[in-house]
Amino acid sequence: MKNICKTISAWSKKKKIGMSVVAFFVILCIIAAIVVPVEFCIVVGEASEIMWQPTDTFSTDCAAATLRKDPNKDFVIVNFADMQADLPSDFAKTGEIYKTIKKVVDQTHPDLITLSGDNAWFPPTRQSYKAICNMLDSFEIAWTFAFGNHDHQGNADLECLIDIVQAESKYAITNKGPRSVDGVGNIFINVVEKQGNGLDKIVHTVFMLDSGDSGVQYTDEQKAQCYDYNFLTQSDINTVKTNAANLKDQYFKDCTMDFDDYPYLGKIQKDKNGNDVCSVATSYDGITYSQVEWYKWVLEGNKQVNVNNGFTVDPMPESTCVFHIPFYQYYTAYKTWLQAIENNDTATLTEMAAVGRMRYNETSGCTGMNNGLFDAMVTLGSTKNVITGHDHVNDFSLVYQGIRLTYGVKTGNECYWTNDGTMNGGTKITLGNGGNYTKLEQIYIDDYAK
């Protein structure tokens, strides 16, 4: 009888323990059912209150910030591209993104850090952007960012992400930009330098532009703007490789491209009439007409401010544009460079001044429309550098029609990157006397190279 009672008692205890475990599990499920939707639901921020039209009177108060350049020192800008972190933990100090940024910052000592978009994606972007703030603020350096086509693919829209950064960061420079200009976060930052008359001259302007999203449906006519019927053939590429060996020592001083493995231009496809074309027209968005008009308004306004302050010699400040999705001229520039090698055109090679490892591993994911931004840059003569990202395994930098077009080196190992780990780091721009561009360097952190 005693044995039976002991058995019943033991069974009863086990049942109670089992019921406790089940109850605990049920409570956890209830909590998760409440918390997870709240945590990952999309939070929508308020639209910008700033309205703009081309007839507005310009004021330097429109700048997101004004930074001061020491007349006796260079001003250094460092860009980081396509961190594209899945989770907030990817920005921890033990992660590859932080360690890469830390090494680049220690090497370059920047005055301003820029991010060229696709900074984070996937559900917890609110939390990821808080982590970005913690990570970058730890360097105690002014920083700013543009959005890419993936940043909105999480639990916050772009307006909300800017709200988060403004609330969380001490060093970030950002605002939502004018509501009447396409995109979110279009801003400009003026760099000033005190002159002999005691007044500040605007010596450089940094533009951060939102280049839009993906999934754009272009017409055949629009796609045709990005068709190349006179593309380089394999025979052309073979000649490029042969000639490069003879030209390299003299004309590729800052170029470390391995011509045995490269170059690549893109896949050949058929147009609607069955003709072979090389096309870089994609479903990606790009800078729009309203942004181009705003860009011109800012530069003309800065120029007039300098004139009003007595700086009538070279009143137009030089500028740098940072955005995510490249325009068609990136492809054209790279092709022009290869043709110069093929034709032993040393004058063009000198003018284009290739920098970095010069890889073009995937077709440029540019917009299918000519929005006029590059033409405006050429006409105004202010912009000397354009930095984009988007195409993670491209890192070339070339001067084309007087403007250096650069793919920022991808930062960290999230999403896709080169299989050999040799495309990781950042991009450094040096501004010298009078805020004028003097040098661009691709900074590679090869800790993960195989």
C-alpha positions as CSV (number, residue, x, y, z in Angstrom):
1,M,0.0,0.0,0.0
2,K,2.9,2.3,0.9
3,N,4.5,1.7,-2.5
4,I,1.3,2.5,-4.2
5,C,0.9,5.8,-2.3
6,K,4.6,6.7,-3.1
7,T,3.9,6.0,-6.8
8,I,0.8,8.2,-6.8
9,S,2.6,11.0,-5.0
10,A,5.5,10.9,-7.4
11,W,3.2,10.9,-10.4
12,S,1.3,13.9,-8.9
13,K,4.5,15.8,-8.5
14,K,5.6,15.2,-12.0
15,K,2.2,16.2,-13.3
16,K,2.4,19.5,-11.4
17,I,5.9,20.1,-12.8
18,G,4.7,19.3,-16.2
19,M,1.7,21.6,-15.9
20,S,4.0,24.3,-14.6
21,V,6.2,24.0,-17.7
22,V,3.2,24.1,-20.0
23,A,1.8,27.1,-18.2
24,F,5.2,28.9,-18.4
25,F,5.4,28.1,-22.1
26,V,1.8,29.4,-22.7
27,I,2.7,32.6,-20.9
28,L,5.7,33.1,-23.0
29,C,3.7,32.6,-26.2
30,I,1.1,35.1,-25.0
31,I,3.9,37.7,-24.3
32,A,5.5,37.0,-27.6
33,A,2.2,37.4,-29.4
34,I,1.8,40.8,-27.8
35,V,5.4,42.0,-27.9
36,V,6.6,40.8,-31.3
37,P,3.9,42.5,-33.4
38,V,4.5,45.7,-31.4
39,E,8.2,45.4,-31.9
40,F,8.1,44.7,-35.6
41,C,5.1,46.6,-36.7
42,I,6.0,49.4,-39.1
43,V,6.1,52.8,-37.5
44,V,5.4,55.8,-39.7
45,G,7.1,59.1,-39.0
46,E,5.7,62.6,-39.7
47,A,6.4,64.1,-43.1
48,S,8.8,67.0,-43.3
49,E,7.4,70.4,-42.5
50,I,9.9,72.1,-44.9
51,M,8.4,73.2,-48.2
52,W,10.5,74.5,-51.1
53,Q,10.2,75.9,-54.5
54,P,12.8,77.2,-56.9
55,T,11.7,80.8,-56.5
56,D,12.4,80.8,-52.7
57,T,15.1,83.1,-51.4
58,F,18.2,81.1,-50.4
59,S,19.5,81.2,-46.9
60,T,22.4,79.3,-45.3
61,D,19.9,78.5,-42.6
62,C,18.7,75.9,-45.0
63,A,21.9,73.9,-44.5
64,A,21.6,70.9,-42.2
65,A,24.8,72.0,-40.6
66,T,27.8,74.3,-41.1
67,L,31.2,72.8,-40.3
68,R,34.4,74.8,-39.9
69,K,37.6,74.0,-41.8
70,D,40.9,74.9,-40.2
71,P,42.8,77.0,-42.8
72,N,46.0,75.2,-41.8
73,K,44.7,71.7,-42.1
74,D,43.1,69.4,-44.6
75,F,39.4,68.6,-44.2
76,V,38.8,64.8,-44.5
77,I,35.6,63.1,-45.5
78,V,35.3,59.3,-45.2
79,N,32.4,57.3,-46.7
80,F,31.2,53.9,-45.7
81,A,29.0,52.0,-48.1
82,D,26.4,49.2,-48.0
83,M,26.7,48.1,-44.4
84,Q,23.3,46.6,-44.9
85,A,23.0,44.9,-41.5
86,D,20.3,42.4,-40.8
87,L,20.2,42.9,-37.1
88,P,21.2,45.5,-34.5
89,S,23.8,43.1,-33.2
90,D,25.7,43.4,-36.5
91,F,26.9,46.9,-35.2
92,A,28.3,45.5,-32.0
93,K,32.0,46.2,-31.3
94,T,32.7,42.5,-31.9
95,G,31.3,42.6,-35.4
96,E,33.0,43.0,-38.7
97,I,31.3,46.3,-39.5
98,Y,32.5,48.1,-36.4
99,K,36.0,46.7,-36.6
100,T,36.3,47.8,-40.2
101,I,35.0,51.3,-39.5
102,K,37.3,51.6,-36.5
103,K,40.4,50.7,-38.5
104,V,39.5,53.1,-41.3
105,V,38.7,55.9,-38.9
106,D,42.0,55.3,-37.0
107,Q,43.9,55.4,-40.3
108,T,42.2,58.5,-41.9
109,H,41.1,60.7,-38.9
110,P,38.0,62.1,-40.7
111,D,36.3,65.4,-39.9
112,L,33.0,64.1,-41.4
113,I,31.7,60.5,-41.9
114,T,29.2,59.8,-44.6
115,L,27.1,56.7,-45.2
116,S,26.0,56.2,-48.8
117,G,22.9,54.1,-48.1
118,D,21.6,50.6,-47.5
119,N,22.8,51.1,-43.9
120,A,20.3,48.5,-42.6
121,W,17.4,46.3,-43.7
122,F,15.0,43.6,-42.7
123,P,12.5,43.8,-39.8
124,P,14.3,45.5,-36.9
125,T,15.5,48.6,-38.7
126,R,14.4,50.9,-35.8
127,Q,16.6,49.0,-33.5
128,S,19.4,48.8,-36.1
129,Y,19.4,52.6,-36.5
130,K,19.7,53.0,-32.8
131,A,22.7,50.7,-32.9
132,I,24.2,52.7,-35.8
133,C,23.9,55.8,-33.6
134,N,25.7,54.2,-30.7
135,M,28.4,52.8,-33.0
136,L,29.2,56.0,-34.9
137,D,28.7,58.3,-31.9
138,S,31.5,56.4,-30.1
139,F,34.0,58.0,-32.5
140,E,32.8,61.5,-31.5
141,I,32.9,62.7,-35.1
142,A,30.2,64.4,-37.1
143,W,28.4,61.9,-39.4
144,T,25.5,61.9,-41.8
145,F,23.8,59.5,-44.2
146,A,21.8,59.0,-47.3
147,F,19.1,56.3,-47.7
148,G,19.4,53.4,-50.1
149,N,16.7,51.2,-51.6
150,H,16.7,48.8,-48.7
151,D,16.6,51.0,-45.6
152,H,12.8,51.2,-45.6
153,Q,12.4,47.4,-45.7
154,G,11.9,47.0,-42.0
155,N,9.8,48.2,-39.1
156,A,10.0,51.9,-39.8
157,D,9.6,54.2,-42.8
158,L,12.4,56.7,-43.7
159,E,10.8,59.6,-41.8
160,C,10.7,57.5,-38.6
161,L,14.4,56.5,-39.1
162,I,15.4,60.1,-39.2
163,D,13.3,60.8,-36.0
164,I,15.2,58.0,-34.3
165,V,18.6,59.3,-35.4
166,Q,17.8,62.8,-34.3
167,A,16.6,61.5,-30.9
168,E,19.4,59.0,-30.3
169,S,22.6,60.7,-31.7
170,K,24.7,63.5,-30.5
171,Y,26.9,63.7,-33.6
172,A,24.5,62.9,-36.5
173,I,23.7,65.6,-39.0
174,T,20.3,65.0,-40.7
175,N,16.8,66.2,-41.3
176,K,14.0,65.1,-43.5
177,G,14.7,67.7,-46.2
178,P,12.1,69.6,-48.2
179,R,8.8,67.8,-48.5
180,S,8.4,69.2,-52.0
181,V,11.6,67.5,-53.2
182,D,11.5,63.8,-54.0
183,G,13.0,61.5,-51.5
184,V,13.6,61.8,-47.7
185,G,16.7,63.2,-46.1
186,N,17.9,65.4,-49.0
187,I,20.3,67.7,-47.1
188,F,23.4,69.8,-47.7
189,I,26.2,70.6,-45.3
190,N,28.4,73.7,-45.8
191,V,32.1,73.7,-44.9
192,V,33.3,77.2,-44.2
193,E,36.7,78.7,-43.7
194,K,37.6,82.1,-42.2
195,Q,39.2,84.5,-44.7
196,G,41.5,87.5,-44.4
197,N,38.5,89.9,-44.1
198,G,37.4,88.1,-41.0
199,L,34.3,86.6,-42.7
200,D,33.6,83.0,-43.4
201,K,33.6,81.8,-47.0
202,I,31.7,78.7,-48.0
203,V,34.5,76.6,-49.4
204,H,32.7,73.2,-49.9
205,T,29.2,71.8,-49.9
206,V,28.4,68.2,-49.2
207,F,25.1,66.9,-50.6
208,M,23.4,63.8,-49.2
209,L,20.6,62.7,-51.6
210,D,17.9,60.0,-51.5
211,S,18.2,58.1,-54.8
212,G,15.0,56.2,-54.3
213,D,13.7,52.6,-54.4
214,S,13.5,49.6,-56.6
215,G,10.7,48.1,-58.6
216,V,10.4,50.9,-61.1
217,Q,8.8,49.9,-64.5
218,Y,10.5,51.7,-67.3
219,T,9.2,52.0,-70.9
220,D,11.2,50.6,-73.8
221,E,12.1,54.1,-74.8
222,Q,13.4,54.9,-71.3
223,K,15.4,51.6,-71.2
224,A,16.8,52.4,-74.6
225,Q,18.6,55.5,-73.1
226,C,20.8,53.0,-71.3
227,Y,21.5,50.7,-74.3
228,D,25.0,50.4,-75.6
229,Y,25.1,49.0,-79.1
230,N,28.9,49.5,-79.4
231,F,29.8,47.5,-76.4
232,L,33.3,46.0,-75.8
233,T,33.7,42.5,-77.1
234,Q,35.9,39.7,-75.6
235,S,38.4,40.6,-78.3
236,D,38.5,44.2,-77.1
237,I,39.0,42.9,-73.5
238,N,41.9,40.7,-74.6
239,T,43.6,43.8,-76.2
240,V,42.9,45.8,-73.0
241,K,44.7,43.1,-70.9
242,T,47.7,43.0,-73.3
243,N,48.1,46.8,-73.4
244,A,47.6,47.3,-69.7
245,A,50.8,45.3,-69.0
246,N,52.8,47.9,-71.0
247,L,51.0,50.9,-69.6
248,K,50.6,50.0,-66.0
249,D,53.8,51.3,-64.5
250,Q,53.5,54.8,-66.0
251,Y,49.7,55.4,-66.2
252,F,48.2,53.4,-63.3
253,K,50.1,55.0,-60.4
254,D,47.1,54.8,-58.0
255,C,45.4,51.9,-59.7
256,T,46.0,48.4,-58.4
257,M,43.7,46.5,-60.7
258,D,44.5,42.9,-61.5
259,F,44.0,42.8,-65.3
260,D,44.3,39.0,-65.3
261,D,41.0,38.7,-63.5
262,Y,39.2,41.8,-64.9
263,P,37.6,43.7,-66.5
264,Y,33.9,42.9,-66.8
265,L,31.3,45.1,-68.5
266,G,28.0,43.4,-68.4
267,K,25.7,40.8,-69.9
268,I,24.7,41.1,-73.5
269,Q,21.0,40.9,-74.2
270,K,18.5,41.6,-77.0
271,D,16.5,44.8,-77.5
272,K,12.9,44.6,-78.7
273,N,14.1,44.3,-82.3
274,G,16.5,41.4,-81.5
275,N,19.7,43.4,-81.7
276,D,22.5,42.7,-79.2
277,V,22.9,45.4,-76.6
278,C,24.7,45.9,-73.4
279,S,22.2,47.5,-71.0
280,V,22.5,48.8,-67.5
281,A,18.9,49.9,-67.4
282,T,17.3,48.3,-64.4
283,S,14.2,48.6,-62.2
284,Y,15.9,50.9,-59.8
285,D,15.0,54.5,-59.2
286,G,17.4,57.4,-59.2
287,I,17.8,61.1,-58.5
288,T,14.7,63.0,-59.9
289,Y,14.2,66.3,-61.6
290,S,13.0,68.1,-58.4
291,Q,16.2,67.0,-56.7
292,V,18.3,68.4,-59.6
293,E,16.5,71.7,-59.4
294,W,17.1,71.9,-55.6
295,Y,20.8,71.0,-56.1
296,K,21.2,73.8,-58.5
297,W,19.3,76.2,-56.2
298,V,21.6,75.4,-53.3
299,L,24.8,75.9,-55.3
300,E,23.7,79.1,-56.8
301,G,22.6,80.3,-53.4
302,N,25.9,79.5,-51.8
303,K,27.7,81.3,-54.6
304,Q,25.6,84.4,-54.1
305,V,26.3,84.3,-50.3
306,N,30.0,84.3,-51.0
307,V,29.7,87.2,-53.5
308,N,27.7,89.2,-50.9
309,N,30.5,88.6,-48.4
310,G,33.0,90.1,-50.8
311,F,34.4,86.8,-52.2
312,T,34.1,87.6,-55.9
313,V,37.0,85.4,-57.0
314,D,35.9,81.8,-57.4
315,P,32.6,82.3,-55.4
316,M,31.1,79.0,-56.4
317,P,32.2,76.4,-53.7
318,E,33.3,73.0,-54.8
319,S,31.0,70.2,-53.8
320,T,30.7,66.5,-53.2
321,C,27.5,64.4,-53.8
322,V,26.8,61.2,-51.9
323,F,23.9,59.0,-52.8
324,H,23.2,55.3,-53.2
325,I,22.1,54.3,-56.8
326,P,24.6,55.4,-59.5
327,F,23.6,57.0,-62.8
328,Y,24.4,55.7,-66.3
329,Q,27.6,57.7,-66.6
330,Y,29.3,55.3,-64.3
331,Y,29.1,52.6,-67.0
332,T,30.1,55.1,-69.7
333,A,33.2,56.2,-67.7
334,Y,34.4,52.7,-67.1
335,K,34.0,51.8,-70.8
336,T,35.8,55.0,-71.8
337,W,38.7,54.0,-69.6
338,L,38.9,50.5,-71.1
339,Q,38.8,51.9,-74.6
340,A,41.6,54.3,-73.7
341,I,43.7,51.3,-72.6
342,E,42.7,49.4,-75.8
343,N,43.8,52.4,-78.0
344,N,46.9,53.3,-76.0
345,D,45.3,56.7,-75.4
346,T,47.7,57.9,-72.7
347,A,46.2,61.4,-72.5
348,T,42.8,60.0,-71.6
349,L,44.3,57.6,-69.1
350,T,46.1,60.5,-67.4
351,E,43.0,62.6,-67.3
352,M,40.8,59.8,-65.9
353,A,43.3,59.0,-63.1
354,A,42.1,55.5,-62.0
355,V,42.2,54.9,-58.2
356,G,41.9,51.7,-56.3
357,R,41.5,48.1,-57.4
358,M,39.1,49.3,-60.1
359,R,36.8,46.3,-60.1
360,Y,33.5,46.2,-61.9
361,N,32.1,42.8,-61.0
362,E,28.4,43.4,-61.7
363,T,26.4,45.4,-64.1
364,S,25.8,48.9,-62.8
365,G,22.3,48.9,-61.1
366,C,21.5,52.4,-62.3
367,T,18.3,54.1,-63.1
368,G,16.7,53.8,-66.5
369,M,16.1,57.5,-66.9
370,N,18.4,60.4,-67.6
371,N,17.4,62.8,-64.9
372,G,19.9,65.5,-65.9
373,L,21.9,65.5,-62.7
374,F,25.3,64.7,-64.3
375,D,24.7,67.4,-67.0
376,A,23.9,69.9,-64.3
377,M,27.1,69.0,-62.5
378,V,29.1,69.5,-65.6
379,T,27.4,72.8,-66.4
380,L,27.8,74.3,-62.9
381,G,31.3,73.0,-62.5
382,S,31.0,72.7,-58.7
383,T,30.8,69.0,-58.0
384,K,34.2,67.3,-58.2
385,N,33.3,64.0,-56.5
386,V,30.3,61.7,-56.6
387,I,30.2,58.7,-54.3
388,T,27.6,56.0,-54.6
389,G,27.2,52.4,-53.4
390,H,24.5,49.9,-54.3
391,D,26.6,47.5,-56.4
392,H,28.6,45.8,-53.6
393,V,31.3,44.2,-55.7
394,N,32.2,47.4,-57.7
395,D,34.9,49.7,-56.4
396,F,36.3,51.7,-59.3
397,S,37.0,55.5,-59.2
398,L,37.5,57.5,-62.4
399,V,37.4,61.1,-63.5
400,Y,34.9,61.6,-66.3
401,Q,34.2,65.0,-67.8
402,G,35.9,66.6,-64.9
403,I,34.0,64.8,-62.2
404,R,35.4,61.8,-60.2
405,L,32.8,59.0,-60.2
406,T,33.5,56.6,-57.3
407,Y,31.9,53.4,-56.1
408,G,32.5,53.6,-52.3
409,V,34.2,50.5,-51.0
410,K,31.6,48.2,-49.3
411,T,31.9,48.2,-45.5
412,G,31.6,44.9,-43.6
413,N,30.6,41.4,-44.7
414,E,26.8,41.7,-44.5
415,C,24.6,40.8,-47.5
416,Y,26.9,39.9,-50.5
417,W,30.5,40.9,-51.1
418,T,33.5,39.6,-52.9
419,N,34.2,35.9,-52.3
420,D,37.9,36.6,-51.5
421,G,37.1,39.3,-48.9
422,T,39.2,42.0,-50.6
423,M,36.4,44.6,-51.0
424,N,35.9,45.9,-47.5
425,G,36.7,49.3,-46.1
426,G,35.8,52.9,-46.9
427,T,36.6,55.8,-49.2
428,K,38.6,58.9,-48.2
429,I,38.3,62.4,-49.7
430,T,40.8,65.1,-48.8
431,L,39.9,68.8,-49.1
432,G,42.9,71.1,-49.1
433,N,43.4,74.8,-49.4
434,G,40.1,76.7,-49.9
435,G,38.1,73.5,-49.4
436,N,39.1,72.2,-52.9
437,Y,39.3,68.5,-53.5
438,T,42.9,67.3,-53.6
439,K,42.8,63.5,-53.3
440,L,40.6,60.4,-53.2
441,E,41.8,57.1,-51.7
442,Q,40.0,53.7,-51.5
443,I,40.8,52.4,-48.1
444,Y,40.9,48.6,-47.9
445,I,40.8,46.5,-44.8
446,D,42.0,43.1,-45.9
447,D,41.5,41.2,-42.6
448,Y,39.2,38.8,-44.3
449,A,41.1,38.3,-47.5
450,K,41.6,34.7,-48.4
